[in-house]
């Protein structure tokens, strides 16, 4: 038999790691052909980064090494392949996956001499034909044998693109065949995350995206009965997490509703699968509400993404993205909240066409929403095969990038191995300098940590309602306050300034605070966690800021109002030092009514508010995970005012 080794390295997140779905899908397709089945001896796929040396020792007399390449495993894959090739020069090394460049500048095989064959884009057909040729003639240098295979590249040879598979049901499920269990190791204390495709392709053409190089393509679907069987398999195999790989889950509303209903049925009957993370349809609408409701009712979903990436029209044109109108977006947020569905949005910083003013305007619009989604803000990464990486596009917008250590938030610190992975991130365009980006980062940090995560959210809303102080102006004053003084805010500001300088000089974006956990935190989550450890200290520092604000703007709010407002704001947060099951406190003003209605007057009167504490973990590590990592998207870090119970006091 022909001995096949494979790799699809990934990072661990706490105890979880992805199964090698791409490799399994390829091998499952090959096994479906009678002339190939039982001709290849598939060894366990290499996925754990900290076991590289062990894997290389394990390799013995390999015929083929098939590597699934992503931005998060490119470097370690090269080390594996180079060392295997050094030890076994006759082993044929095949690379495929999203990180395999379609248009490499230079001589790829001179720069990567350990690689023999590149498989471009969708790989099942091409790899199957390579295996057929290999069976009959192992000399991969024979161009006559391989030149008829579309979708590959070798030294001195590149063939035409491979046609995509129209009939996806011709690919047997690596789950239903149980091939996936043949490829992964049975390791104690590891929860395997499954990747799940219900369709392939994406009709959109966002320039920052490379969805398996299948953007702007026809969306092809698997048979729904096969997907039902896979859902049953997930339940029977006690899968705790499904990573749905569809580019636009919910785009086929009726069909995808049937899938969510089946997921719900299995979860309620068997307790599994645990959770699913879909990438929702790009142009989200109220049609996805029933789907999300099914999932949330069975505790399968934490929150729904309503991604915008940018609210600036010039930027949206540049990146070829079309969002729903902002007033429609605002209505959707309210509809989701009424249905009890938490939602979050994503903004990408530094895209073509964006300026510091347009970025601040987008943030201001987002903060003005009530209810408001949780906001996530990211650097603009440039993927190797994304349209944004094309030479003409980069020249048009004068895009400059740096090679940066890859940022994988919430990944484990201790099981990464010694090999650093890298990504390219935008550091300037013709509308945004690096210094602009640094300022934008500070604004993004402040808005995420203190507004989106709730530390100053209702204080800023008070000043907007009472004094018409725009949210972005509020946070500009807050940032100025952070620059000086003996407060936790100053400490965090200095930390983030160092973090930004390191990041934009190519030092990377991982932030580890061993007092919080053994994972890398997004800087805004770490800031939030450190701020909410002690509610008394936080309250004191917020009051200092509010008095600074009052003085800066010549406002004349009564001290009694300020103190009560700060008390209310901190009361809504899941602070570490208040771990009681029911949180209850008395107030001198009717804050719930005031912040829940833009036109409401602040009413004086004694009132008591209470709510059930969402986080009651005993250890600091688990409390941090539940409050900020797991809890961020689903709103566990605070209580929404409309969820408060209240009673009037005499």
CORLIN-V77801 format. One record per residue. N is the residue number from 1. SS is DSSP state (H for helix, E for strand, C for the rest). NEAR is the number of other C-alpha atoms within 10 Angstrom. D_FIRST is the distance of its C-alpha to the first C-alpha in whole Angstrom. Layout:
N SS NEAR D_FIRST
N SS NEAR D_FIRST
This chain:
1 C 10 0
2 E 16 4
3 E 17 6
4 E 20 9
5 E 25 13
6 E 24 16
7 E 25 20
8 E 27 23
9 E 26 25
10 E 20 28
11 C 22 32
12 C 24 33
13 E 20 36
14 C 18 38
15 C 12 35
16 E 17 33
17 E 20 30
18 E 22 28
19 C 23 25
20 C 25 22
21 H 22 23
22 H 20 22
23 H 23 19
24 H 26 19
25 H 20 20
26 H 21 18
27 H 23 15
28 H 23 17
29 H 21 18
30 H 23 15
31 H 19 14
32 C 14 17
33 C 11 16
34 C 9 15
35 C 11 13
36 C 15 11
37 C 14 11
38 C 12 8
39 C 14 5
40 E 18 5
41 E 14 6
42 E 19 10
43 C 16 12
44 C 19 16
45 C 24 17
46 E 24 20
47 E 24 24
48 E 20 26
49 H 21 28
50 H 17 30
51 H 13 26
52 H 20 25
53 H 12 25
54 H 10 24
55 H 19 21
56 H 16 21
57 H 9 21
58 H 12 18
59 C 16 16
60 C 12 14
61 C 15 12
62 C 21 11
63 C 20 10
64 E 21 11
65 E 22 14
66 E 21 16
67 E 28 20
68 E 24 22
69 C 22 26
70 C 21 29
71 C 17 32
72 C 21 32
73 C 24 29
74 H 21 29
75 H 15 30
76 H 22 28
77 H 22 25
78 H 17 26
79 H 15 26
80 H 19 23
81 H 26 21
82 H 18 24
83 H 14 23
84 H 24 19
85 H 19 20
86 H 11 23
87 H 15 20
88 C 15 17
89 C 14 19
90 C 16 16
91 C 24 14
92 E 23 15
93 E 24 17
94 E 22 18
95 E 24 21
96 E 23 23
97 C 22 26
98 C 21 29
99 C 22 30
100 C 20 28
101 C 18 31
102 C 16 32
103 C 11 35
104 C 10 35
105 C 7 38
106 C 8 37
107 C 11 34
108 H 16 31
109 H 16 28
110 H 10 31
111 H 9 32
112 C 12 28
113 C 13 27
114 C 22 23
115 C 23 23
116 C 18 21
117 E 23 21
118 E 26 23
119 E 26 23
120 C 24 26
121 C 24 28
122 C 21 26
123 C 22 22
124 H 21 21
125 H 20 21
126 H 22 21
127 H 24 17
128 H 20 16
129 H 16 17
130 H 19 16
131 H 18 12
132 H 16 13
133 H 16 15
134 H 18 12
135 H 15 9
136 H 9 12
137 C 12 14
138 C 17 13
139 C 12 16
140 C 19 18
141 C 14 21
142 C 10 21
143 H 13 24
144 H 9 24
145 H 17 21
146 H 21 21
147 C 16 25
148 C 12 25
149 C 21 23
150 C 20 26
151 C 21 26
152 E 26 24
153 E 22 26
154 E 20 25
155 C 16 27
156 C 9 30
157 E 11 28
158 E 16 29
159 C 15 28
160 C 13 30
161 C 15 30
162 C 18 28
163 C 12 29
164 C 18 29
165 C 15 28
166 C 13 31
167 C 11 29
168 H 15 28
169 H 13 27
170 H 12 24
171 C 19 23
172 C 20 22
173 C 21 23
174 C 22 21
175 C 21 24
176 C 16 24
177 C 11 20
178 C 13 21
179 H 19 18
180 H 23 20
181 H 14 20
182 H 15 17
183 H 23 17
184 C 18 20
185 C 15 22
186 C 10 24
187 C 8 27
188 C 7 31
189 C 8 33
190 C 14 31
191 E 19 32
192 E 21 29
193 E 20 31
194 E 22 29
195 E 18 29
196 E 20 30
197 C 16 31
198 C 19 33
199 E 19 34
200 E 23 33
201 C 20 35
202 E 24 39
203 C 14 42
204 C 19 43
205 C 19 43
206 C 21 44
207 C 23 44
208 C 21 43
209 C 20 40
210 C 20 36
211 C 19 35
212 C 19 31
213 C 20 33
214 C 20 34
215 E 21 38
216 C 13 40
217 C 14 38
218 C 14 38
219 C 17 37
220 E 16 35
221 E 16 34
222 C 17 32
223 C 13 33
224 H 14 35
225 H 10 34
226 H 15 31
227 H 18 32
228 H 17 35
229 H 15 32
230 H 18 30
231 H 27 33
232 H 21 33
233 H 18 30
234 H 23 31
235 H 20 34
236 H 14 32
237 C 12 30
238 C 17 33
239 C 20 32
240 C 19 35
241 E 22 35
242 E 21 34
243 E 16 34
244 E 19 34
245 C 19 33
246 C 22 35
247 C 25 38
248 C 22 41
249 E 23 40
250 C 27 43
251 C 20 44
252 C 14 43
253 H 16 46
254 H 13 46
255 H 11 42
256 H 17 42
257 H 22 44
258 H 15 43
259 H 22 40
260 H 24 42
261 H 17 44
262 H 19 40
263 H 26 40
264 H 24 43
265 H 18 43
266 H 21 40
267 H 23 41
268 H 15 44
269 H 9 43
270 H 13 40
271 C 17 41
272 C 25 38
273 C 25 37
274 C 18 39
275 E 21 39
276 E 24 38
277 E 19 39
278 C 21 39
279 C 18 40
280 E 21 43
281 C 20 44
282 C 22 46
283 C 17 49
284 C 22 50
285 C 17 52
286 H 14 54
287 H 14 51
288 H 21 49
289 H 20 51
290 H 17 50
291 H 20 47
292 H 24 47
293 H 23 50
294 H 21 47
295 H 25 45
296 H 21 48
297 H 13 49
298 C 20 46
299 C 17 46
300 C 25 43
301 C 20 44
302 C 22 46
303 C 25 48
304 E 26 48
305 E 22 47
306 C 25 50
307 C 22 49
308 C 21 51
309 E 22 50
310 C 24 53
311 C 22 57
312 C 17 58
313 H 14 58
314 H 15 58
315 H 20 55
316 H 21 53
317 H 13 54
318 H 17 52
319 C 20 49
320 C 13 49
321 C 19 49
322 C 17 52
323 C 18 53
324 C 15 55
325 C 9 59
326 H 13 60
327 H 10 62
328 H 13 60
329 H 20 57
330 H 18 60
331 H 16 61
332 H 18 57
333 H 23 57
334 H 19 60
335 H 15 59
336 H 21 55
337 H 16 58
338 H 11 60
339 C 12 57
340 C 13 56
341 C 21 53
342 C 24 53
343 E 23 51
344 E 20 51
345 E 18 51
346 E 17 49
347 E 21 51
348 E 18 49
349 E 23 51
350 C 30 52
351 C 30 51
352 C 28 52
353 C 19 56
354 C 24 56
355 C 23 59
356 H 20 60
357 H 13 63
358 H 17 61
359 H 24 59
360 H 18 61
361 H 16 63
362 H 17 59
363 H 21 59
364 H 17 63
365 H 15 62
366 H 21 59
367 H 23 62
368 C 16 64
369 C 15 62
370 C 17 63
371 C 19 61
372 C 18 59
373 C 27 55
374 E 24 53
375 E 25 53
376 E 21 50
377 E 17 50
378 E 14 47
379 E 18 47
380 C 19 46
381 E 24 42
382 C 23 41
383 C 21 38
384 C 22 36
385 C 23 36
386 C 22 39
387 H 21 42
388 H 24 44
389 H 20 42
390 C 14 42
391 H 11 45
392 H 11 48
393 H 15 48
394 H 16 48
395 H 13 51
396 H 11 53
397 C 17 53
398 C 16 53
399 C 23 50
400 E 16 49
401 E 20 46
402 E 18 45
403 E 16 42
404 E 20 42
405 E 19 40
406 C 20 39
407 C 19 41
408 C 16 39
409 C 17 42
410 C 22 41
411 C 22 38
412 E 20 38
413 C 19 39
414 C 11 38
415 C 15 34
416 C 17 34
417 C 15 32
418 C 10 34
419 C 15 33
420 C 14 35
421 C 18 35
422 E 19 37
423 E 19 38
424 E 21 41
425 E 23 44
426 E 22 48
427 E 26 50
428 E 21 53
429 E 23 54
430 C 15 57
431 C 16 58
432 E 22 57
433 C 16 57
434 H 15 56
435 H 13 59
436 H 16 59
437 H 23 56
438 H 18 57
439 H 15 60
440 H 20 57
441 H 20 55
442 H 17 58
443 H 19 59
444 H 23 56
445 H 22 56
446 H 22 59
447 H 27 59
448 H 23 56
449 H 23 57
450 H 22 60
451 H 22 61
452 H 23 57
453 C 25 57
454 C 24 60
455 C 26 62
456 C 23 65
457 H 18 64
458 H 22 67
459 H 21 69
460 H 23 68
461 H 24 69
462 H 20 72
463 H 18 73
464 H 17 72
465 H 19 74
466 H 15 77
467 H 11 78
468 C 10 75
469 C 15 73
470 C 18 70
471 H 23 67
472 H 20 66
473 H 14 69
474 H 17 69
475 H 19 66
476 H 15 67
477 H 16 70
478 H 19 68
479 H 17 66
480 H 14 69
481 H 19 70
482 H 19 66
483 C 15 67
484 C 13 70
485 C 13 71
486 C 10 70
487 C 19 68
488 H 17 64
489 H 24 64
490 H 18 65
491 H 15 62
492 H 20 60
493 H 22 61
494 H 14 61
495 H 13 57
496 H 20 56
497 H 15 58
498 H 11 56
499 H 17 53
500 H 20 53
501 H 13 54
502 H 13 51
503 H 19 49
504 H 21 51
505 H 12 50
506 H 17 47
507 H 15 47
508 C 19 45
509 C 22 46
510 C 20 44
511 C 19 47
512 C 19 47
513 C 13 50
514 C 11 49
515 C 9 52
516 C 18 50
517 C 20 47
518 C 16 44
519 E 23 42
520 C 22 43
521 C 24 46
522 C 22 47
523 H 23 51
524 H 23 53
525 H 20 51
526 H 21 52
527 H 23 56
528 H 22 56
529 H 23 55
530 H 19 57
531 H 22 60
532 C 21 60
533 C 17 60
534 C 14 64
535 H 19 65
536 H 14 69
537 H 13 68
538 H 21 66
539 H 21 69
540 H 15 72
541 H 19 70
542 H 24 69
543 H 17 73
544 H 14 74
545 H 20 72
546 H 21 74
547 H 15 77
548 H 16 76
549 H 18 75
550 H 14 78
551 H 11 80
552 H 10 78
553 H 11 79
554 C 9 82
555 C 12 81
556 C 9 84
557 C 13 81
558 C 8 83
559 H 11 82
560 H 10 81
561 H 14 79
562 H 18 77
563 H 18 77
564 H 16 76
565 H 21 73
566 H 21 71
567 H 20 72
568 H 24 70
569 H 21 67
570 H 21 66
571 H 21 67
572 C 22 64
573 E 22 61
574 C 25 59
575 C 25 60
576 C 21 59
577 C 11 62
578 C 18 63
579 C 15 61
580 C 12 63
581 C 12 62
582 E 11 64
583 E 16 66
584 E 16 69
585 E 13 72
586 E 17 75
587 E 18 76
588 E 18 80
589 E 20 78
590 C 22 76
591 H 23 73
592 H 18 71
593 H 16 73
594 H 19 74
595 H 21 70
596 H 16 69
597 C 11 71
598 C 14 72
599 C 11 76
600 C 13 77
601 C 14 79
602 C 17 79
603 C 12 81
604 E 12 82
605 E 12 82
606 E 14 81
607 E 17 78
608 E 17 75
609 E 22 71
610 E 18 68
611 E 19 64
612 E 14 61
613 C 21 60
614 C 21 56
615 C 23 55
616 C 16 55
617 C 15 53
618 C 10 54
619 C 8 52
620 H 14 52
621 H 15 49
622 H 15 48
623 H 21 51
624 H 24 50
625 H 20 47
626 H 18 49
627 H 27 52
628 H 22 50
629 H 20 46
630 H 15 46
631 H 19 49
632 H 23 50
633 H 23 49
634 H 21 50
635 C 24 53
636 C 22 53
637 C 28 55
638 E 23 59
639 C 19 61
640 C 16 62
641 H 20 66
642 H 11 65
643 H 12 64
644 C 15 67
645 E 13 69
646 E 16 72
647 E 11 76
648 E 11 79
649 C 11 81
650 C 6 85
